[in-house]
Amino acid sequence: MKKIILITICIVLGLIIQPYFVYSAEDNDTNSEIELLNEKIAEKKSKIKKLEESIEQVKKDINSKRLEATSLKNQIYILDNRTTQIELDIEATKEKLDTLTLEIKALEFKIDSKEEDISKQKIMLAELIRTINYESDKNYLEIIAAYDNFSDFYNRVQYLQVVEEDLGKSAKTLRLAKVDLEEKKDITETRKKSYEDLKIELDEKMDSYQEQIFNKENLLFQTKSSENAFQTLLNSLRTQYQAIEAEITSVEREVRNKLEAQKKFTSESDKNFDGLFSWPSQSRYVTAYFHDPEYPYRHVFEHNAIDIRSGQGTPVRAAASGYIGKARVCSASSCYAYIMLLHSDNFSTLYGHLSKIVVSEEQFVTRGDIIGYSGGTPGTVGAGPFVTGPHLHFEIRKNGIPVNPLNYLVKDW
């Protein structure tokens, strides 16, 4: 009888252990593939780190040159180094894309392996359940009668307890394996989303690269490589900027006083305004930041806005409800077309380099309404003199003073 019990235990243990031996060669192949992918990932990350170090060095060189007197030679040097910086950034982005591809592949291997583990655990669980069900179908008298002595019966009871314990362990292992599988699937989806976002970022950096090349060519064309012509251009840009700023300040004060006298900011304009603004365009890619040290015209004036990457003719929407304080329509490329929108709580928003304006002054608009279309392509109507490529110039002002838009925009990305 002891021999029979021993044989039975060996059979059950064989059922439990067998799947691991069946799949062991395949598991080893999978582990080897994952190790190889991890080695490639480590190599990519090392290369990315070196590229980022090179980018930081180029940035330091640019910042150092900015401290020197503004000259055509220095500006060309800065533009050349900005081009180099973007080239390195593009290369680093491509390496990041490759890294994500490898990480996704490694995760897919792990998911396949985990699904095989789950399948094996299910087989083990089924065998253990069948064994317990078979034993539970017998009544106590039948079980006792099957043994010659109490010792054999006791051994059988001990064996069934082991089987039940194995059942509990297998169920727990299966449950944990499923949790691990779902986590790996979630990570894979996150990596895939990051990959798609990075592809968009790469396209935008490629556009920035072309802009830098254009900026240099345009600067050399406008100045005819003459330092005197460059200084004349700077003075002209500075004068135009000061005139636009004076106009914006004056118009905002005048129109706001008029609207407040008419009690316009105590009705529909105040509804649901919480001091937060929606993004004025579909894009969330910022090409120049508020008071950006890398802004190409910073030696002429401070950049009191963010520039948002927007293709020529992209719809521009009201960031919050309010009244149109100024809608400057242009018919020439040298003219700076913009909309100033007045909101309650002494907030205002400004949308610049517009190719088309579809609202009129003192008109009330609600958050999300289309008020115009973006521009900024050099040489196009409404682009104005301060352009490097198609984008939307977006300002937020509080009490007439420019503030960082990123501190007030809804974080919906």
C-alpha positions as CSV (number, residue, x, y, z in Angstrom):
1,M,0.0,0.0,0.0
2,K,2.9,2.4,0.8
3,K,4.3,1.7,-2.6
4,I,1.0,2.5,-4.2
5,I,0.8,5.8,-2.3
6,L,4.4,6.6,-3.3
7,I,3.7,5.9,-7.0
8,T,0.6,8.2,-6.8
9,I,2.5,11.0,-5.3
10,C,5.2,10.7,-7.9
11,I,2.6,10.8,-10.7
12,V,1.0,14.0,-9.3
13,L,4.4,15.6,-8.8
14,G,5.2,14.7,-12.3
15,L,2.2,16.5,-13.6
16,I,3.2,19.5,-11.6
17,I,6.8,19.6,-12.6
18,Q,6.5,18.3,-16.2
19,P,5.5,21.6,-17.9
20,Y,8.7,23.3,-16.6
21,F,10.8,20.7,-18.3
22,V,8.8,20.8,-21.5
23,Y,9.3,24.5,-21.9
24,S,12.7,24.9,-20.4
25,A,14.6,25.1,-23.7
26,E,12.2,27.7,-25.1
27,D,12.4,29.7,-21.8
28,N,16.2,29.7,-22.2
29,D,15.9,31.0,-25.8
30,T,13.5,33.8,-24.6
31,N,15.9,34.8,-21.8
32,S,18.8,35.0,-24.2
33,E,16.8,37.2,-26.5
34,I,15.8,39.5,-23.7
35,E,19.4,39.7,-22.4
36,L,20.6,40.6,-26.0
37,L,17.9,43.3,-26.2
38,N,18.9,44.7,-22.8
39,E,22.5,44.9,-23.9
40,K,21.5,46.9,-27.0
41,I,19.2,49.1,-24.9
42,A,22.2,49.9,-22.6
43,E,24.4,50.8,-25.6
44,K,21.7,53.1,-26.9
45,K,21.3,54.8,-23.5
46,S,25.0,55.3,-23.3
47,K,25.0,57.0,-26.7
48,I,22.1,59.2,-25.8
49,K,23.9,60.3,-22.6
50,K,27.0,61.3,-24.7
51,L,24.8,63.2,-27.2
52,E,23.1,65.1,-24.4
53,E,26.4,66.0,-22.9
54,S,27.5,67.4,-26.3
55,I,24.2,69.4,-26.5
56,E,24.9,70.9,-23.1
57,Q,28.4,71.9,-24.2
58,V,27.0,73.6,-27.3
59,K,24.4,75.5,-25.2
60,K,27.2,76.8,-22.9
61,D,29.1,78.0,-26.0
62,I,26.0,79.8,-27.2
63,N,25.3,81.4,-23.8
64,S,28.9,82.5,-23.6
65,K,28.8,84.2,-27.0
66,R,25.5,85.9,-26.1
67,L,27.3,87.8,-23.3
68,E,29.5,89.5,-25.9
69,A,28.6,92.6,-27.8
70,T,25.8,92.0,-30.4
71,S,27.4,91.8,-33.8
72,L,26.6,90.1,-37.1
73,K,29.6,87.8,-36.6
74,N,28.3,86.7,-33.2
75,Q,24.8,86.2,-34.5
76,I,26.0,84.0,-37.3
77,Y,28.1,82.0,-34.7
78,I,25.0,81.6,-32.5
79,L,22.9,80.5,-35.4
80,D,25.5,78.0,-36.6
81,N,25.7,76.5,-33.1
82,R,22.0,76.4,-32.7
83,T,21.9,74.4,-35.9
84,T,24.5,72.0,-34.5
85,Q,22.5,71.8,-31.2
86,I,19.4,70.8,-33.1
87,E,21.3,68.3,-35.2
88,L,22.6,66.6,-32.1
89,D,19.1,66.8,-30.6
90,I,17.6,65.1,-33.7
91,E,20.2,62.3,-33.4
92,A,19.5,61.8,-29.7
93,T,15.7,61.7,-30.5
94,K,16.3,59.0,-33.1
95,E,18.4,57.0,-30.6
96,K,15.5,57.4,-28.1
97,L,13.1,56.0,-30.7
98,D,15.4,53.0,-31.3
99,T,15.6,52.5,-27.5
100,L,11.8,52.5,-27.2
101,T,11.6,50.0,-30.1
102,L,14.0,47.7,-28.3
103,E,12.2,48.1,-24.9
104,I,8.8,47.3,-26.5
105,K,10.3,44.2,-28.2
106,A,11.8,43.0,-24.8
107,L,8.5,43.6,-23.1
108,E,6.6,41.6,-25.8
109,F,9.0,38.7,-25.2
110,K,8.3,38.9,-21.5
111,I,4.6,39.0,-22.1
112,D,4.8,35.9,-24.3
113,S,6.9,34.2,-21.6
114,K,4.4,35.2,-18.9
115,E,1.5,34.0,-20.9
116,E,3.2,30.6,-21.3
117,D,3.8,30.5,-17.5
118,I,0.1,31.2,-16.9
119,S,-0.9,28.4,-19.3
120,K,1.4,26.0,-17.4
121,Q,-0.1,27.2,-14.1
122,K,-3.6,26.5,-15.4
123,I,-2.6,23.0,-16.4
124,M,-1.1,22.4,-12.9
125,L,-4.2,23.8,-11.3
126,A,-6.6,21.7,-13.4
127,E,-4.7,18.5,-12.5
128,L,-4.7,19.3,-8.8
129,I,-8.4,20.1,-8.8
130,R,-9.1,16.8,-10.6
131,T,-7.1,14.9,-8.0
132,I,-9.0,16.5,-5.1
133,N,-12.4,16.1,-6.8
134,Y,-11.7,12.4,-7.4
135,E,-10.8,11.9,-3.7
136,S,-13.8,14.0,-2.5
137,D,-16.2,11.7,-4.4
138,K,-15.4,8.8,-2.1
139,N,-17.2,8.4,1.3
140,Y,-15.2,7.8,4.5
141,L,-16.2,4.1,4.8
142,E,-15.1,3.5,1.3
143,I,-11.7,5.2,2.0
144,I,-11.1,3.4,5.3
145,A,-12.0,0.0,3.8
146,A,-9.4,0.5,1.1
147,Y,-6.5,0.4,3.6
148,D,-5.2,-2.5,5.6
149,N,-4.2,-0.4,8.6
150,F,-4.5,3.0,10.1
151,S,-0.9,4.0,9.2
152,D,-1.6,3.7,5.5
153,F,-4.8,5.6,5.9
154,Y,-3.0,8.4,7.7
155,N,-0.3,8.6,4.9
156,R,-3.1,9.0,2.4
157,V,-4.7,11.9,4.5
158,Q,-1.2,13.5,4.7
159,Y,-0.8,13.2,0.9
160,L,-4.2,14.9,0.3
161,Q,-3.2,17.7,2.6
162,V,-0.1,18.2,0.5
163,V,-2.2,18.3,-2.7
164,E,-4.5,20.9,-1.2
165,E,-1.6,23.0,-0.2
166,D,-0.2,22.8,-3.7
167,L,-3.6,23.8,-5.0
168,G,-3.5,27.0,-2.9
169,K,0.1,27.8,-3.9
170,S,-0.7,27.2,-7.6
171,A,-3.8,29.5,-7.4
172,K,-1.7,32.2,-5.8
173,T,1.1,31.8,-8.4
174,L,-1.5,32.1,-11.2
175,R,-3.1,35.2,-9.7
176,L,0.3,36.9,-9.3
177,A,1.3,35.9,-12.8
178,K,-1.8,37.5,-14.2
179,V,-1.2,40.7,-12.2
180,D,2.4,40.8,-13.6
181,L,1.1,40.2,-17.1
182,E,-1.3,43.1,-16.9
183,E,1.5,45.4,-15.5
184,K,3.8,44.5,-18.4
185,K,1.0,45.1,-20.9
186,D,0.3,48.6,-19.4
187,I,4.0,49.4,-19.5
188,T,4.1,48.3,-23.2
189,E,1.2,50.6,-24.0
190,T,2.9,53.5,-22.2
191,R,6.1,52.8,-24.2
192,K,4.1,52.8,-27.5
193,K,2.4,56.1,-26.6
194,S,5.9,57.6,-25.8
195,Y,7.1,56.3,-29.2
196,E,4.3,58.1,-31.1
197,D,4.8,61.3,-29.1
198,L,8.6,61.2,-29.8
199,K,7.9,60.7,-33.5
200,I,5.9,63.9,-33.5
201,E,8.7,65.7,-31.5
202,L,11.2,64.5,-34.1
203,D,9.2,66.0,-36.9
204,E,9.0,69.3,-35.1
205,K,12.7,69.3,-34.4
206,M,13.3,68.7,-38.1
207,D,11.2,71.8,-38.8
208,S,13.3,73.7,-36.3
209,Y,16.4,72.6,-38.1
210,Q,15.1,74.0,-41.4
211,E,14.1,77.2,-39.6
212,Q,17.7,77.7,-38.3
213,I,19.1,77.3,-41.8
214,F,16.6,79.8,-43.1
215,N,17.3,82.3,-40.3
216,K,21.0,82.4,-41.2
217,E,20.3,82.7,-44.9
218,N,17.7,85.4,-44.3
219,L,20.0,87.4,-42.0
220,L,22.9,87.3,-44.5
221,F,20.5,88.3,-47.3
222,Q,19.0,91.3,-45.3
223,T,22.4,92.6,-44.1
224,K,24.4,91.7,-47.3
225,S,26.9,90.4,-44.7
226,S,27.5,94.0,-43.6
227,E,27.9,94.9,-39.9
228,N,26.5,98.4,-40.5
229,A,23.4,97.0,-42.2
230,F,23.0,94.5,-39.3
231,Q,23.1,97.3,-36.7
232,T,20.5,99.3,-38.8
233,L,18.3,96.2,-38.9
234,L,18.5,95.9,-35.1
235,N,17.5,99.5,-34.6
236,S,14.6,99.1,-37.0
237,L,13.3,96.0,-35.2
238,R,13.7,97.7,-31.8
239,T,11.7,100.7,-33.0
240,Q,8.9,98.6,-34.4
241,Y,8.7,96.5,-31.2
242,Q,8.4,99.5,-29.0
243,A,5.7,101.0,-31.2
244,I,3.6,97.7,-31.0
245,E,4.1,97.5,-27.3
246,A,2.9,101.1,-26.8
247,E,-0.1,100.4,-29.0
248,I,-1.1,97.3,-27.0
249,T,-0.7,99.0,-23.6
250,S,-2.7,102.1,-24.7
251,V,-5.5,100.1,-26.4
252,E,-5.9,97.7,-23.5
253,R,-6.3,100.5,-21.0
254,E,-8.7,102.5,-23.2
255,V,-10.9,99.6,-24.2
256,R,-11.0,98.0,-20.8
257,N,-12.1,101.3,-19.2
258,K,-14.9,101.6,-21.8
259,L,-16.1,98.1,-21.3
260,E,-16.0,98.5,-17.5
261,A,-18.0,101.7,-17.8
262,Q,-20.6,99.7,-19.7
263,K,-20.5,97.0,-16.9
264,K,-19.5,94.4,-19.5
265,F,-17.3,92.4,-17.1
266,T,-20.1,91.8,-14.6
267,S,-22.3,89.6,-16.9
268,E,-21.4,86.8,-19.2
269,S,-17.7,87.4,-19.3
270,D,-17.4,86.5,-15.6
271,K,-19.2,83.1,-15.9
272,N,-17.0,80.1,-14.9
273,F,-13.8,82.0,-15.2
274,D,-11.3,80.6,-12.7
275,G,-8.1,82.3,-13.9
276,L,-7.1,79.3,-16.1
277,F,-6.8,79.5,-19.9
278,S,-7.2,76.8,-22.6
279,W,-4.5,76.3,-25.2
280,P,-5.3,78.5,-28.2
281,S,-4.2,75.9,-30.7
282,Q,-4.3,72.1,-31.0
283,S,-0.5,71.9,-30.8
284,R,1.3,71.8,-27.4
285,Y,4.8,72.1,-28.8
286,V,6.5,75.3,-27.5
287,T,9.3,76.5,-29.7
288,A,10.2,79.6,-27.6
289,Y,9.4,80.2,-23.9
290,F,8.6,83.2,-21.8
291,H,11.8,85.3,-21.4
292,D,13.6,82.5,-23.3
293,P,17.4,83.0,-23.1
294,E,17.7,81.2,-26.5
295,Y,15.2,83.5,-28.2
296,P,16.9,84.8,-31.4
297,Y,15.8,88.4,-31.0
298,R,16.5,88.7,-27.2
299,H,19.3,91.2,-27.9
300,V,16.5,93.4,-29.3
301,F,13.7,92.8,-26.9
302,E,12.5,90.4,-24.2
303,H,10.2,87.6,-25.3
304,N,7.1,88.1,-23.3
305,A,5.2,85.1,-24.7
306,I,5.4,81.5,-25.7
307,D,5.6,80.5,-29.3
308,I,3.5,77.5,-30.1
309,R,4.3,75.4,-33.2
310,S,1.4,75.9,-35.6
311,G,1.3,75.4,-39.3
312,Q,0.3,78.3,-41.5
313,G,-3.5,78.6,-41.5
314,T,-4.1,76.6,-38.3
315,P,-7.3,77.7,-36.4
316,V,-6.6,79.9,-33.4
317,R,-9.2,79.8,-30.6
318,A,-10.0,82.1,-27.7
319,A,-8.2,80.9,-24.6
320,A,-11.1,82.1,-22.4
321,S,-14.3,84.1,-22.8
322,G,-14.0,87.8,-23.2
323,Y,-14.2,90.9,-25.5
324,I,-12.0,91.6,-28.6
325,G,-10.0,94.7,-27.5
326,K,-7.9,94.9,-30.7
327,A,-8.0,93.1,-34.0
328,R,-5.2,94.4,-36.1
329,V,-5.8,93.3,-39.7
330,C,-2.8,93.5,-42.1
331,S,-2.4,93.5,-45.9
332,A,1.4,93.2,-46.0
333,S,4.1,90.9,-44.6
334,S,5.9,93.7,-42.8
335,C,2.7,94.4,-40.7
336,Y,2.2,92.5,-37.4
337,A,-1.3,91.1,-37.3
338,Y,-2.6,90.3,-33.8
339,I,-5.7,90.0,-31.6
340,M,-5.9,91.2,-28.1
341,L,-8.7,89.6,-26.0
342,L,-9.8,91.2,-22.7
343,H,-11.0,89.0,-19.9
344,S,-12.3,89.6,-16.3
345,D,-10.0,90.0,-13.3
346,N,-7.8,92.3,-15.4
347,F,-6.5,89.5,-17.6
348,S,-5.8,89.8,-21.3
349,T,-4.5,87.4,-24.0
350,L,-2.7,88.3,-27.2
351,Y,-2.4,86.2,-30.3
352,G,0.3,87.3,-32.8
353,H,1.5,86.6,-36.4
354,L,-2.0,85.9,-37.6
355,S,-2.6,85.2,-41.3
356,K,-6.4,85.8,-41.0
357,I,-8.7,87.4,-38.4
358,V,-12.4,86.5,-38.3
359,V,-13.6,88.7,-35.4
360,S,-14.2,92.4,-34.9
361,E,-13.3,94.8,-32.1
362,E,-15.6,94.8,-28.9
363,Q,-17.1,91.5,-30.1
364,F,-17.8,89.0,-27.3
365,V,-16.4,85.5,-27.8
366,T,-16.5,82.4,-25.7
367,R,-13.7,80.0,-24.8
368,G,-12.8,77.8,-27.7
369,D,-14.3,80.0,-30.4
370,I,-12.2,80.4,-33.6
371,I,-10.9,84.0,-33.7
372,G,-8.4,83.7,-36.5
373,Y,-5.7,81.6,-38.2
374,S,-2.0,81.3,-37.4
375,G,0.7,82.6,-39.7
376,G,4.3,83.5,-39.1
377,T,5.8,82.2,-42.4
378,P,8.3,84.9,-43.4
379,G,7.0,87.0,-46.3
380,T,3.3,86.2,-45.7
381,V,0.6,88.7,-44.8
382,G,0.5,89.5,-41.1
383,A,3.7,87.8,-40.2
384,G,5.5,90.9,-39.2
385,P,9.2,91.5,-38.8
386,F,10.0,89.2,-35.9
387,V,9.5,85.8,-37.5
388,T,11.6,82.7,-37.9
389,G,8.9,80.3,-39.2
390,P,5.1,79.5,-38.8
391,H,4.0,79.6,-35.2
392,L,1.5,81.3,-32.9
393,H,2.8,84.0,-30.6
394,F,0.7,83.8,-27.4
395,E,0.8,86.2,-24.4
396,I,-1.1,86.4,-21.1
397,R,-1.1,89.7,-19.3
398,K,-2.3,90.5,-15.8
399,N,-3.0,94.2,-15.1
400,G,-1.3,94.9,-18.4
401,I,1.9,93.2,-17.4
402,P,3.1,90.1,-19.3
403,V,3.2,86.9,-17.2
404,N,4.4,83.4,-18.0
405,P,1.5,81.7,-20.0
406,L,2.6,78.2,-18.8
407,N,1.6,79.2,-15.3
408,Y,-2.0,79.9,-16.3
409,L,-2.7,77.4,-19.1
410,V,-4.7,74.2,-18.4
411,K,-2.4,71.2,-18.2
412,D,-4.3,68.9,-20.5
413,W,-1.4,67.1,-22.2
